[in-house]
Amino acid sequence: MAEGFSLDGRSVLVTGGTGSLGQKMVARLLQSDRVRRVVVYSRDELKQSEMAHDPRFQDSRMRFFLGDVRDRDRLARAFDGVGVVIHTAALKQVPALEYNPFEAVKTNVLGAQNVIECAIDKGVERVIALSTDKAANPINLYGATKLCADKLFVAGNVYAGAKPTRFAVVRYGNVVGSRGSVIPLFLRKRSDGVLPITDERMTRFWITLEQGVEFVLKSLAEMGGGEIFVPKIPSMRILDLARAIGPDCRLEVVGIRSGEKLHEVMVPEDDARSTVELDDRFVIVPQFAFERRKDWSGLGRPCPDGFRYGSDTNDRWLSEKELVEMIAGLDLPEVRKFAREHGSA
């Protein structure tokens, strides 16, 4: 990996390792024969059992820890001997978190604090946490808890003091085909001949699981501590997405759901003042000098005053062909059927 930091000989722990991104990350880590150990930390015993029997994870370096990020003592035990932590664990379903707000805070905020404190106490070298576009100017509790977690991880570099532990964050948009994604929903409903869309104007950022994993690993290699890394990824209107998946379907406008935005933003105007633009990403550096661990000023271009990186003002948009290619890579029954039909069309 870049910047002289390598996973060679290190043990890597993935919180939420049984989730969509977590499993893809674990499989990617196991491709390197130089990673010493890969630890999955999650609270779902069924998914861990299914992973343990999955051929992709049949590797002597695999370890499975049952536990919750809310449980600091269990985290501390799991972090023994770990050099790198990739923190993907979170509660994410917007309506459920609005109805159960204390649970959202316990996992997404207090869980982040536990990860930070255990990492420092156990001498973990690098921690990179996954955020979301919904943490930028949040309007729902999920986004608010993730914004709070982002702030905690940035400040974690100050708490580490002279200790070697460093923290950074990766923020990106909707993951194609992840649990709860609109794409599997559209694929299932197109046989009904009607696709529900919330608003014809709505836009979203899109990224594949593979792209997300590679971006996390690249950011892990290049982080100094305190950064929020934002990839440059394409946008697409929900209307165009629905038309690409179900060209013969009738579209039914159902209205924007509670807690939902018309467009998503990953670099708000207020953050842009401390953001550096590189060819493939943006780097939001800490606003407070005491939180910075690396000088990015000479590595990219400062964003201009009033800049905003939003899904509606993006300069890159997904074509129907690109979308089909992204969907075709998903391991879902609905996708295989869609790919066959699209290929024969």
Phi and psi in degrees as GROMACS dihedral restraints (atoms count N, CA, C in turn):
[ dihedral_restraints ]
;  ai    aj    ak    al  type     phi  dphi    fc
    3     4     5     6     1   -69.5    20    10
    4     5     6     7     1   172.8    20    10
    6     7     8     9     1    60.6    20    10
    7     8     9    10     1    20.7    20    10
    9    10    11    12     1    78.4    20    10
   10    11    12    13     1    -1.8    20    10
   12    13    14    15     1   -97.9    20    10
   13    14    15    16     1   130.8    20    10
   15    16    17    18     1  -134.7    20    10
   16    17    18    19     1   152.0    20    10
   18    19    20    21     1   -83.7    20    10
   19    20    21    22     1    -3.2    20    10
   21    22    23    24     1   -55.7    20    10
   22    23    24    25     1   125.8    20    10
   24    25    26    27     1    76.0    20    10
   25    26    27    28     1     3.0    20    10
   27    28    29    30     1  -103.1    20    10
   28    29    30    31     1   152.8    20    10
   30    31    32    33     1   -94.2    20    10
   31    32    33    34     1   133.7    20    10
   33    34    35    36     1  -117.8    20    10
   34    35    36    37     1   128.3    20    10
   36    37    38    39     1  -110.5    20    10
   37    38    39    40     1   133.8    20    10
   39    40    41    42     1  -115.0    20    10
   40    41    42    43     1   111.2    20    10
   42    43    44    45     1   -75.3    20    10
   43    44    45    46     1   144.5    20    10
   45    46    47    48     1    65.5    20    10
   46    47    48    49     1    32.4    20    10
   48    49    50    51     1   -69.5    20    10
   49    50    51    52     1    -7.3    20    10
   51    52    53    54     1   -96.0    20    10
   52    53    54    55     1    -1.0    20    10
   54    55    56    57     1   -78.2    20    10
   55    56    57    58     1   178.4    20    10
   57    58    59    60     1   -58.5    20    10
   58    59    60    61     1   -54.0    20    10
   60    61    62    63     1   -69.1    20    10
   61    62    63    64     1   -39.4    20    10
   63    64    65    66     1   -59.2    20    10
   64    65    66    67     1   -46.6    20    10
   66    67    68    69     1   -64.3    20    10
   67    68    69    70     1   -40.8    20    10
   69    70    71    72     1   -64.4    20    10
   70    71    72    73     1   -38.1    20    10
   72    73    74    75     1   -65.4    20    10
   73    74    75    76     1   -45.0    20    10
   75    76    77    78     1   -61.3    20    10
   76    77    78    79     1   -45.1    20    10
   78    79    80    81     1   -60.6    20    10
   79    80    81    82     1   -39.3    20    10
   81    82    83    84     1   -67.4    20    10
   82    83    84    85     1   -40.7    20    10
   84    85    86    87     1   -63.6    20    10
   85    86    87    88     1   -37.9    20    10
   87    88    89    90     1   -69.9    20    10
   88    89    90    91     1   -15.2    20    10
   90    91    92    93     1   -68.1    20    10
   91    92    93    94     1   -21.7    20    10
   93    94    95    96     1   -92.1    20    10
   94    95    96    97     1   121.4    20    10
   96    97    98    99     1   -79.0    20    10
   97    98    99   100     1     1.4    20    10
   99   100   101   102     1   -97.7    20    10
  100   101   102   103     1   -12.1    20    10
  102   103   104   105     1   -72.1    20    10
  103   104   105   106     1   127.8    20    10
  105   106   107   108     1   -74.1    20    10
  106   107   108   109     1   -40.0    20    10
  108   109   110   111     1  -157.1    20    10
  109   110   111   112     1   143.5    20    10
  111   112   113   114     1  -123.3    20    10
  112   113   114   115     1   122.5    20    10
  114   115   116   117     1  -113.3    20    10
  115   116   117   118     1   125.9    20    10
  117   118   119   120     1   -97.4    20    10
  118   119   120   121     1   124.4    20    10
  120   121   122   123     1  -118.9    20    10
  121   122   123   124     1   113.3    20    10
  123   124   125   126     1  -157.5    20    10
  124   125   126   127     1   169.3    20    10
  126   127   128   129     1  -100.5    20    10
  127   128   129   130     1     0.2    20    10
  129   130   131   132     1  -100.4    20    10
  130   131   132   133     1   101.0    20    10
  132   133   134   135     1   -67.5    20    10
  133   134   135   136     1   -33.5    20    10
  135   136   137   138     1   -64.9    20    10
  136   137   138   139     1   -47.5    20    10
  138   139   140   141     1   -65.3    20    10
  139   140   141   142     1   -36.2    20    10
  141   142   143   144     1   -64.1    20    10
  142   143   144   145     1   -41.4    20    10
  144   145   146   147     1   -63.5    20    10
  145   146   147   148     1   -41.8    20    10
  147   148   149   150     1   -64.6    20    10
  148   149   150   151     1   -39.7    20    10
  150   151   152   153     1   -63.9    20    10
  151   152   153   154     1   -42.1    20    10
  153   154   155   156     1   -61.5    20    10
  154   155   156   157     1   -25.4    20    10
  156   157   158   159     1   -99.7    20    10
  157   158   159   160     1     0.2    20    10
  159   160   161   162     1   -81.6    20    10
  160   161   162   163     1   129.2    20    10
  162   163   164   165     1   -55.3    20    10
  163   164   165   166     1   -28.3    20    10
  165   166   167   168     1   -64.8    20    10
  166   167   168   169     1   -24.0    20    10
  168   169   170   171     1  -113.9    20    10
  169   170   171   172     1    17.1    20    10
  171   172   173   174     1   -79.9    20    10
  172   173   174   175     1    85.5    20    10
  174   175   176   177     1  -147.4    20    10
  175   176   177   178     1   135.6    20    10
  177   178   179   180     1   -66.0    20    10
  178   179   180   181     1   -14.9    20    10
  180   181   182   183     1   -86.5    20    10
  181   182   183   184     1    -5.7    20    10
  183   184   185   186     1   -76.5    20    10
  184   185   186   187     1   139.2    20    10
  186   187   188   189     1  -134.0    20    10
  187   188   189   190     1   143.1    20    10
  189   190   191   192     1  -122.5    20    10
  190   191   192   193     1   122.3    20    10
  192   193   194   195     1  -115.2    20    10
  193   194   195   196     1   118.0    20    10
  195   196   197   198     1   -77.0    20    10
  196   197   198   199     1   131.0    20    10
  198   199   200   201     1   173.3    20    10
  199   200   201   202     1   166.4    20    10
  201   202   203   204     1  -119.8    20    10
  202   203   204   205     1   143.7    20    10
  204   205   206   207     1   -66.5    20    10
  205   206   207   208     1   -13.4    20    10
  207   208   209   210     1   -72.4    20    10
  208   209   210   211     1   -19.6    20    10
  210   211   212   213     1   -96.5    20    10
  211   212   213   214     1    97.2    20    10
  213   214   215   216     1   -64.6    20    10
  214   215   216   217     1   -39.3    20    10
  216   217   218   219     1   -63.4    20    10
  217   218   219   220     1   -41.6    20    10
  219   220   221   222     1   -68.0    20    10
  220   221   222   223     1   -39.4    20    10
  222   223   224   225     1   -59.4    20    10
  223   224   225   226     1   -44.6    20    10
  225   226   227   228     1   -59.9    20    10
  226   227   228   229     1   -39.9    20    10
  228   229   230   231     1   -65.2    20    10
  229   230   231   232     1   -43.4    20    10
  231   232   233   234     1   -67.6    20    10
  232   233   234   235     1   -28.5    20    10
  234   235   236   237     1   -80.2    20    10
  235   236   237   238     1    -5.6    20    10
  237   238   239   240     1   -57.8    20    10
  238   239   240   241     1   123.7    20    10
  240   241   242   243     1    75.9    20    10
  241   242   243   244     1     6.4    20    10
  243   244   245   246     1   -89.3    20    10
  244   245   246   247     1   135.3    20    10
  246   247   248   249     1   -98.3    20    10
  247   248   249   250     1   -29.0    20    10
  249   250   251   252     1  -137.2    20    10
  250   251   252   253     1   137.2    20    10
  252   253   254   255     1  -121.5    20    10
  253   254   255   256     1   129.8    20    10
  255   256   257   258     1  -111.5    20    10
  256   257   258   259     1   111.7    20    10
  258   259   260   261     1   -97.4    20    10
  259   260   261   262     1   102.0    20    10
  261   262   263   264     1  -111.0    20    10
  262   263   264   265     1    -9.8    20    10
  264   265   266   267     1   -66.3    20    10
  265   266   267   268     1   132.6    20    10
  267   268   269   270     1  -170.1    20    10
  268   269   270   271     1   157.1    20    10
  270   271   272   273     1   -92.1    20    10
  271   272   273   274     1   132.0    20    10
  273   274   275   276     1  -128.5    20    10
  274   275   276   277     1   -16.6    20    10
  276   277   278   279     1   -75.5    20    10
  277   278   279   280     1   112.7    20    10
  279   280   281   282     1   -56.4    20    10
  280   281   282   283     1   -53.4    20    10
  282   283   284   285     1   -61.5    20    10
  283   284   285   286     1   -40.5    20    10
  285   286   287   288     1   -63.3    20    10
  286   287   288   289     1   -36.8    20    10
  288   289   290   291     1   -75.7    20    10
  289   290   291   292     1   -31.0    20    10
  291   292   293   294     1   -65.7    20    10
  292   293   294   295     1   -33.9    20    10
  294   295   296   297     1   -81.6    20    10
  295   296   297   298     1   -25.0    20    10
  297   298   299   300     1  -126.9    20    10
  298   299   300   301     1    62.3    20    10
  300   301   302   303     1   -63.0    20    10
  301   302   303   304     1   -36.5    20    10
  303   304   305   306     1   -63.3    20    10
  304   305   306   307     1   -34.9    20    10
  306   307   308   309     1   -66.2    20    10
  307   308   309   310     1   -38.3    20    10
  309   310   311   312     1   -61.0    20    10
  310   311   312   313     1   -43.7    20    10
  312   313   314   315     1   -66.5    20    10
  313   314   315   316     1   -41.5    20    10
  315   316   317   318     1   -61.5    20    10
  316   317   318   319     1   -41.6    20    10
  318   319   320   321     1   -83.9    20    10
  319   320   321   322     1   -51.7    20    10
  321   322   323   324     1   -78.9    20    10
  322   323   324   325     1   -30.0    20    10
  324   325   326   327     1  -102.8    20    10
  325   326   327   328     1   -59.9    20    10
  327   328   329   330     1   -66.9    20    10
  328   329   330   331     1   -32.7    20    10
  330   331   332   333     1   -62.8    20    10
  331   332   333   334     1   -40.0    20    10
  333   334   335   336     1   -63.4    20    10
  334   335   336   337     1   -41.5    20    10
  336   337   338   339     1   -60.7    20    10
  337   338   339   340     1   -41.6    20    10
  339   340   341   342     1   -62.3    20    10
  340   341   342   343     1   -43.0    20    10
  342   343   344   345     1   -60.3    20    10
  343   344   345   346     1   -44.5    20    10
  345   346   347   348     1   -62.6    20    10
  346   347   348   349     1   -49.9    20    10
  348   349   350   351     1   -67.3    20    10
  349   350   351   352     1   -40.6    20    10
  351   352   353   354     1   -67.3    20    10
  352   353   354   355     1   -38.0    20    10
  354   355   356   357     1   -62.3    20    10
  355   356   357   358     1   -43.2    20    10
  357   358   359   360     1   -65.6    20    10
  358   359   360   361     1   -46.7    20    10
  360   361   362   363     1   -64.3    20    10
  361   362   363   364     1   -32.7    20    10
  363   364   365   366     1   -96.1    20    10
  364   365   366   367     1     2.4    20    10
  366   367   368   369     1    73.7    20    10
  367   368   369   370     1    24.4    20    10
  369   370   371   372     1   -60.6    20    10
  370   371   372   373     1   138.1    20    10
  372   373   374   375     1   -79.0    20    10
  373   374   375   376     1   -47.7    20    10
  375   376   377   378     1  -137.4    20    10
  376   377   378   379     1   138.4    20    10
  378   379   380   381     1  -127.7    20    10
  379   380   381   382     1   127.6    20    10
  381   382   383   384     1  -124.0    20    10
  382   383   384   385     1   128.3    20    10
  384   385   386   387     1  -109.0    20    10
  385   386   387   388     1   142.5    20    10
  387   388   389   390     1   -90.3    20    10
  388   389   390   391     1   129.3    20    10
  390   391   392   393     1  -111.9    20    10
  391   392   393   394     1  -156.8    20    10
  393   394   395   396     1  -154.5    20    10
  394   395   396   397     1   155.2    20    10
  396   397   398   399     1   -61.7    20    10
  397   398   399   400     1   -22.3    20    10
  399   400   401   402     1   -72.8    20    10
  400   401   402   403     1    -7.7    20    10
  402   403   404   405     1   -82.2    20    10
  403   404   405   406     1   -11.7    20    10
  405   406   407   408     1   -90.1    20    10
  406   407   408   409     1   118.6    20    10
  408   409   410   411     1    48.5    20    10
  409   410   411   412     1    60.2    20    10
  411   412   413   414     1   -66.3    20    10
  412   413   414   415     1   146.6    20    10
  414   415   416   417     1  -122.1    20    10
  415   416   417   418     1    -3.2    20    10
  417   418   419   420     1  -127.5    20    10
  418   419   420   421     1   167.6    20    10
  420   421   422   423     1   -65.1    20    10
  421   422   423   424     1   -38.3    20    10
  423   424   425   426     1   -55.4    20    10
  424   425   426   427     1   -51.5    20    10
  426   427   428   429     1   -60.8    20    10
  427   428   429   430     1   -39.3    20    10
  429   430   431   432     1   -65.0    20    10
  430   431   432   433     1   -41.5    20    10
  432   433   434   435     1   -68.1    20    10
  433   434   435   436     1   -34.7    20    10
  435   436   437   438     1   -73.0    20    10
  436   437   438   439     1   -34.0    20    10
  438   439   440   441     1   -62.9    20    10
  439   440   441   442     1   -43.5    20    10
  441   442   443   444     1   -61.1    20    10
  442   443   444   445     1   -42.7    20    10
  444   445   446   447     1   -63.1    20    10
  445   446   447   448     1   -40.9    20    10
  447   448   449   450     1   -56.8    20    10
  448   449   450   451     1   -46.0    20    10
  450   451   452   453     1   -62.6    20    10
  451   452   453   454     1   -38.7    20    10
  453   454   455   456     1   -64.3    20    10
  454   455   456   457     1   -42.8    20    10
  456   457   458   459     1   -68.4    20    10
  457   458   459   460     1   -37.2    20    10
  459   460   461   462     1   -63.4    20    10
  460   461   462   463     1   -45.7    20    10
  462   463   464   465     1   -70.7    20    10
  463   464   465   466     1   -19.0    20    10
  465   466   467   468     1   -57.3    20    10
  466   467   468   469     1   -27.2    20    10
  468   469   470   471     1   -67.1    20    10
  469   470   471   472     1   -28.6    20    10
  471   472   473   474     1   -75.4    20    10
  472   473   474   475     1   -41.9    20    10
  474   475   476   477     1   -62.9    20    10
  475   476   477   478     1   -31.5    20    10
  477   478   479   480     1   -66.6    20    10
  478   479   480   481     1   -28.1    20    10
  480   481   482   483     1    57.6    20    10
  481   482   483   484     1  -126.5    20    10
  483   484   485   486     1   -82.8    20    10
  484   485   486   487     1    -4.9    20    10
  486   487   488   489     1   -72.9    20    10
  487   488   489   490     1   158.1    20    10
  489   490   491   492     1   -76.4    20    10
  490   491   492   493     1   -10.4    20    10
  492   493   494   495     1   -66.4    20    10
  493   494   495   496     1   132.5    20    10
  495   496   497   498     1  -127.9    20    10
  496   497   498   499     1   145.9    20    10
  498   499   500   501     1  -125.4    20    10
  499   500   501   502     1   143.6    20    10
  501   502   503   504     1  -150.1    20    10
  502   503   504   505     1   171.0    20    10
  504   505   506   507     1  -132.1    20    10
  505   506   507   508     1   145.0    20    10
  507   508   509   510     1  -116.2    20    10
  508   509   510   511     1   130.3    20    10
  510   511   512   513     1  -122.3    20    10
  511   512   513   514     1   123.2    20    10
  513   514   515   516     1  -145.1    20    10
  514   515   516   517     1   179.3    20    10
  516   517   518   519     1   -92.5    20    10
  517   518   519   520     1  -152.5    20    10
  519   520   521   522     1   -63.8    20    10
  520   521   522   523     1   134.4    20    10
  522   523   524   525     1   -93.7    20    10
  523   524   525   526     1   123.7    20    10
  525   526   527   528     1   -60.2    20    10
  526   527   528   529     1   120.2    20    10
  528   529   530   531     1    80.9    20    10
  529   530   531   532     1     4.1    20    10
  531   532   533   534     1   -70.8    20    10
  532   533   534   535     1   167.5    20    10
  534   535   536   537     1   -60.4    20    10
  535   536   537   538     1   127.9    20    10
  537   538   539   540     1    89.2    20    10
  538   539   540   541     1    -2.2    20    10
  540   541   542   543     1   -69.5    20    10
  541   542   543   544     1   151.5    20    10
  543   544   545   546     1   -71.8    20    10
  544   545   546   547     1   -23.0    20    10
  546   547   548   549     1   -64.9    20    10
  547   548   549   550     1   -51.2    20    10
  549   550   551   552     1   -59.2    20    10
  550   551   552   553     1   -33.4    20    10
  552   553   554   555     1   -63.0    20    10
  553   554   555   556     1   -47.8    20    10
  555   556   557   558     1   -62.5    20    10
  556   557   558   559     1   -40.0    20    10
  558   559   560   561     1   -63.7    20    10
  559   560   561   562     1   -36.1    20    10
  561   562   563   564     1   -73.5    20    10
  562   563   564   565     1   -38.3    20    10
  564   565   566   567     1   -85.7    20    10
  565   566   567   568     1   -12.5    20    10
  567   568   569   570     1   -66.3    20    10
  568   569   570   571     1   -23.9    20    10
  570   571   572   573     1   -68.4    20    10
  571   572   573   574     1   -19.7    20    10
  573   574   575   576     1   -79.0    20    10
  574   575   576   577     1   -15.9    20    10
  576   577   578   579     1    85.4    20    10
  577   578   579   580     1     2.3    20    10
  579   580   581   582     1  -136.0    20    10
  580   581   582   583     1   129.7    20    10
  582   583   584   585     1  -116.1    20    10
  583   584   585   586     1   127.2    20    10
  585   586   587   588     1   -83.4    20    10
  586   587   588   589     1   128.4    20    10
  588   589   590   591     1  -124.0    20    10
  589   590   591   592     1   146.3    20    10
  591   592   593   594     1   -77.6    20    10
  592   593   594   595     1   -43.5    20    10
  594   595   596   597     1  -158.3    20    10
  595   596   597   598     1   134.7    20    10
  597   598   599   600     1   -64.4    20    10
  598   599   600   601     1   -21.9    20    10
  600   601   602   603     1   -86.8    20    10
  601   602   603   604     1   -13.7    20    10
  603   604   605   606     1   -61.7    20    10
  604   605   606   607     1   137.7    20    10
  606   607   608   609     1  -128.2    20    10
  607   608   609   610     1   155.5    20    10
  609   610   611   612     1  -145.5    20    10
  610   611   612   613     1   151.3    20    10
  612   613   614   615     1   -78.7    20    10
  613   614   615   616     1   148.7    20    10
  615   616   617   618     1  -133.6    20    10
  616   617   618   619     1   140.5    20    10
  618   619   620   621     1  -147.7    20    10
  619   620   621   622     1   147.1    20    10
  621   622   623   624     1   -87.4    20    10
  622   623   624   625     1   162.5    20    10
  624   625   626   627     1   -58.5    20    10
  625   626   627   628     1   -42.9    20    10
  627   628   629   630     1   -61.7    20    10
  628   629   630   631     1   -44.0    20    10
  630   631   632   633     1   -64.8    20    10
  631   632   633   634     1   -38.8    20    10
  633   634   635   636     1   -62.1    20    10
  634   635   636   637     1   -44.7    20    10
  636   637   638   639     1   -61.7    20    10
  637   638   639   640     1   -47.2    20    10
  639   640   641   642     1   -64.5    20    10
  640   641   642   643     1   -36.5    20    10
  642   643   644   645     1   -68.0    20    10
  643   644   645   646     1   -39.7    20    10
  645   646   647   648     1   -61.3    20    10
  646   647   648   649     1   -45.5    20    10
  648   649   650   651     1   -66.8    20    10
  649   650   651   652     1   -37.7    20    10
  651   652   653   654     1   -65.9    20    10
  652   653   654   655     1   -42.2    20    10
  654   655   656   657     1   -65.8    20    10
  655   656   657   658     1   -38.5    20    10
  657   658   659   660     1   -59.1    20    10
  658   659   660   661     1   -39.9    20    10
  660   661   662   663     1   -69.9    20    10
  661   662   663   664     1   -35.1    20    10
  663   664   665   666     1  -102.1    20    10
  664   665   666   667     1    -7.5    20    10
  666   667   668   669     1   -63.0    20    10
  667   668   669   670     1   145.9    20    10
  669   670   671   672     1  -104.6    20    10
  670   671   672   673     1   -27.6    20    10
  672   673   674   675     1   128.5    20    10
  673   674   675   676     1   123.3    20    10
  675   676   677   678     1   100.4    20    10
  676   677   678   679     1    -7.4    20    10
  678   679   680   681     1   -79.7    20    10
  679   680   681   682     1   153.7    20    10
  681   682   683   684     1  -115.8    20    10
  682   683   684   685     1   114.0    20    10
  684   685   686   687     1   -93.6    20    10
  685   686   687   688     1   130.8    20    10
  687   688   689   690     1  -125.5    20    10
  688   689   690   691     1   117.3    20    10
  690   691   692   693     1   -76.9    20    10
  691   692   693   694     1   152.0    20    10
  693   694   695   696     1   -85.5    20    10
  694   695   696   697     1   110.6    20    10
  696   697   698   699     1  -131.7    20    10
  697   698   699   700     1   160.3    20    10
  699   700   701   702     1   -78.2    20    10
  700   701   702   703     1   159.7    20    10
  702   703   704   705     1  -108.4    20    10
  703   704   705   706     1   165.2    20    10
  705   706   707   708     1  -156.5    20    10
  706   707   708   709     1   141.6    20    10
  708   709   710   711     1   -73.0    20    10
  709   710   711   712     1   140.4    20    10
  711   712   713   714     1   -58.5    20    10
  712   713   714   715     1   -34.3    20    10
  714   715   716   717     1   -60.4    20    10
  715   716   717   718     1   -45.8    20    10
  717   718   719   720     1   -68.2    20    10
  718   719   720   721     1   -35.5    20    10
  720   721   722   723     1   -61.3    20    10
  721   722   723   724     1   -46.3    20    10
  723   724   725   726     1   -64.2    20    10
  724   725   726   727     1   -41.4    20    10
  726   727   728   729     1   -65.5    20    10
  727   728   729   730     1   -35.1    20    10
  729   730   731   732     1   -69.4    20    10
  730   731   732   733     1   -38.8    20    10
  732   733   734   735     1   -79.7    20    10
  733   734   735   736     1   -40.5    20    10
  735   736   737   738     1  -129.3    20    10
  736   737   738   739     1    72.1    20    10
  738   739   740   741     1   -60.1    20    10
  739   740   741   742     1   -25.1    20    10
  741   742   743   744     1   -99.3    20    10
  742   743   744   745     1     2.8    20    10
  744   745   746   747     1   -85.5    20    10
  745   746   747   748     1   151.3    20    10
  747   748   749   750     1   -82.8    20    10
  748   749   750   751     1   136.7    20    10
  750   751   752   753     1   -98.0    20    10
  751   752   753   754     1   128.3    20    10
  753   754   755   756     1  -112.8    20    10
  754   755   756   757     1   115.0    20    10
  756   757   758   759     1   -79.5    20    10
  757   758   759   760     1   118.4    20    10
  759   760   761   762     1  -106.7    20    10
  760   761   762   763     1    -7.1    20    10
  762   763   764   765     1    92.6    20    10
  763   764   765   766     1   151.8    20    10
  765   766   767   768     1   -66.2    20    10
  766   767   768   769     1   133.5    20    10
  768   769   770   771     1   -78.3    20    10
  769   770   771   772     1   159.3    20    10
  771   772   773   774     1   -58.5    20    10
  772   773   774   775     1   137.3    20    10
  774   775   776   777     1    78.9    20    10
  775   776   777   778     1    11.1    20    10
  777   778   779   780     1  -111.8    20    10
  778   779   780   781     1   146.3    20    10
  780   781   782   783     1  -100.0    20    10
  781   782   783   784     1   157.3    20    10
  783   784   785   786     1   -72.6    20    10
  784   785   786   787     1   -41.3    20    10
  786   787   788   789     1  -133.0    20    10
  787   788   789   790     1   152.9    20    10
  789   790   791   792     1  -103.9    20    10
  790   791   792   793     1   149.7    20    10
  792   793   794   795     1  -125.3    20    10
  793   794   795   796     1   136.3    20    10
  795   796   797   798     1  -111.4    20    10
  796   797   798   799     1   -23.8    20    10
  798   799   800   801     1  -128.5    20    10
  799   800   801   802     1    97.4    20    10
  801   802   803   804     1   -68.4    20    10
  802   803   804   805     1   163.4    20    10
  804   805   806   807     1   -57.6    20    10
  805   806   807   808     1   -40.3    20    10
  807   808   809   810     1   -68.6    20    10
  808   809   810   811     1   -31.3    20    10
  810   811   812   813     1   -78.8    20    10
  811   812   813   814     1   -24.7    20    10
  813   814   815   816     1   -61.4    20    10
  814   815   816   817     1   -26.7    20    10
  816   817   818   819     1   -64.1    20    10
  817   818   819   820     1   -21.6    20    10
  819   820   821   822     1  -119.9    20    10
  820   821   822   823     1    33.6    20    10
  822   823   824   825     1  -117.0    20    10
  823   824   825   826     1   138.1    20    10
  825   826   827   828     1  -109.9    20    10
  826   827   828   829     1   133.1    20    10
  828   829   830   831     1   -99.1    20    10
  829   830   831   832     1   126.9    20    10
  831   832   833   834     1  -110.5    20    10
  832   833   834   835     1   177.9    20    10
  834   835   836   837     1   -61.8    20    10
  835   836   837   838     1   -37.1    20    10
  837   838   839   840     1  -114.7    20    10
  838   839   840   841     1     2.3    20    10
  840   841   842   843     1  -166.4    20    10
  841   842   843   844     1   171.4    20    10
  843   844   845   846     1  -114.3    20    10
  844   845   846   847     1   146.4    20    10
  846   847   848   849     1  -122.8    20    10
  847   848   849   850     1   111.8    20    10
  849   850   851   852     1   -86.9    20    10
  850   851   852   853     1   112.9    20    10
  852   853   854   855     1   -92.5    20    10
  853   854   855   856     1   154.5    20    10
  855   856   857   858     1   -58.1    20    10
  856   857   858   859     1   138.5    20    10
  858   859   860   861     1   -72.2    20    10
  859   860   861   862     1   -29.5    20    10
  861   862   863   864     1   -92.4    20    10
  862   863   864   865     1   129.1    20    10
  864   865   866   867     1   -59.7    20    10
  865   866   867   868     1   -33.1    20    10
  867   868   869   870     1   -70.8    20    10
  868   869   870   871     1   -10.5    20    10
  870   871   872   873     1   -95.3    20    10
  871   872   873   874     1    -8.7    20    10
  873   874   875   876     1   -85.1    20    10
  874   875   876   877     1   139.5    20    10
  876   877   878   879     1  -123.4    20    10
  877   878   879   880     1    -3.2    20    10
  879   880   881   882     1  -151.1    20    10
  880   881   882   883     1   141.2    20    10
  882   883   884   885     1   -91.9    20    10
  883   884   885   886     1   110.4    20    10
  885   886   887   888     1   -96.3    20    10
  886   887   888   889     1    -2.5    20    10
  888   889   890   891     1   -60.3    20    10
  889   890   891   892     1   -34.6    20    10
  891   892   893   894     1   -91.4    20    10
  892   893   894   895     1     2.3    20    10
  894   895   896   897     1  -101.6    20    10
  895   896   897   898     1    -6.8    20    10
  897   898   899   900     1  -162.6    20    10
  898   899   900   901     1  -167.9    20    10
  900   901   902   903     1  -106.1    20    10
  901   902   903   904     1   133.0    20    10
  903   904   905   906     1   -66.2    20    10
  904   905   906   907     1   139.8    20    10
  906   907   908   909     1   -69.2    20    10
  907   908   909   910     1   141.6    20    10
  909   910   911   912     1   -70.0    20    10
  910   911   912   913     1   161.2    20    10
  912   913   914   915     1   -58.6    20    10
  913   914   915   916     1   134.3    20    10
  915   916   917   918     1    82.3    20    10
  916   917   918   919     1     4.6    20    10
  918   919   920   921     1   -66.7    20    10
  919   920   921   922     1   145.8    20    10
  921   922   923   924     1  -147.4    20    10
  922   923   924   925     1   126.6    20    10
  924   925   926   927     1   -99.9    20    10
  925   926   927   928     1    96.7    20    10
  927   928   929   930     1  -120.8    20    10
  928   929   930   931     1   159.0    20    10
  930   931   932   933     1   -68.9    20    10
  931   932   933   934     1   -20.8    20    10
  933   934   935   936     1   -87.4    20    10
  934   935   936   937     1   -23.4    20    10
  936   937   938   939     1  -108.3    20    10
  937   938   939   940     1    10.8    20    10
  939   940   941   942     1   -60.0    20    10
  940   941   942   943     1   149.2    20    10
  942   943   944   945     1   -96.9    20    10
  943   944   945   946     1     4.4    20    10
  945   946   947   948     1  -130.8    20    10
  946   947   948   949     1   127.4    20    10
  948   949   950   951     1  -125.0    20    10
  949   950   951   952     1   142.3    20    10
  951   952   953   954     1   -71.3    20    10
  952   953   954   955     1   132.1    20    10
  954   955   956   957     1   -84.2    20    10
  955   956   957   958     1   166.0    20    10
  957   958   959   960     1   -62.5    20    10
  958   959   960   961     1   -38.2    20    10
  960   961   962   963     1   -62.8    20    10
  961   962   963   964     1   -44.6    20    10
  963   964   965   966     1   -63.4    20    10
  964   965   966   967     1   -39.8    20    10
  966   967   968   969     1   -62.7    20    10
  967   968   969   970     1   -45.5    20    10
  969   970   971   972     1   -59.7    20    10
  970   971   972   973     1   -40.7    20    10
  972   973   974   975     1   -64.1    20    10
  973   974   975   976     1   -39.6    20    10
  975   976   977   978     1   -65.6    20    10
  976   977   978   979     1   -43.5    20    10
  978   979   980   981     1   -66.4    20    10
  979   980   981   982     1   -37.9    20    10
  981   982   983   984     1   -61.2    20    10
  982   983   984   985     1   -23.1    20    10
  984   985   986   987     1   -83.2    20    10
  985   986   987   988     1    -2.7    20    10
  987   988   989   990     1   -82.5    20    10
  988   989   990   991     1   140.3    20    10
  990   991   992   993     1   -94.2    20    10
  991   992   993   994     1    73.2    20    10
  993   994   995   996     1  -135.1    20    10
  994   995   996   997     1   143.1    20    10
  996   997   998   999     1   -55.9    20    10
  997   998   999  1000     1   -41.6    20    10
  999  1000  1001  1002     1   -62.5    20    10
 1000  1001  1002  1003     1   -33.8    20    10
 1002  1003  1004  1005     1   -70.9    20    10
 1003  1004  1005  1006     1   -42.1    20    10
 1005  1006  1007  1008     1   -62.2    20    10
 1006  1007  1008  1009     1   -39.8    20    10
 1008  1009  1010  1011     1   -65.6    20    10
 1009  1010  1011  1012     1   -43.5    20    10
 1011  1012  1013  1014     1   -62.0    20    10
 1012  1013  1014  1015     1   -44.0    20    10
 1014  1015  1016  1017     1   -62.3    20    10
 1015  1016  1017  1018     1   -41.3    20    10
 1017  1018  1019  1020     1   -63.5    20    10
 1018  1019  1020  1021     1   -46.2    20    10
 1020  1021  1022  1023     1   -66.8    20    10
 1021  1022  1023  1024     1   -40.6    20    10
 1023  1024  1025  1026     1   -67.1    20    10
 1024  1025  1026  1027     1   -37.8    20    10
 1026  1027  1028  1029     1   -68.8    20    10
 1027  1028  1029  1030     1   -28.6    20    10
 1029  1030  1031  1032     1   -88.7    20    10
 1030  1031  1032  1033     1    -8.7    20    10
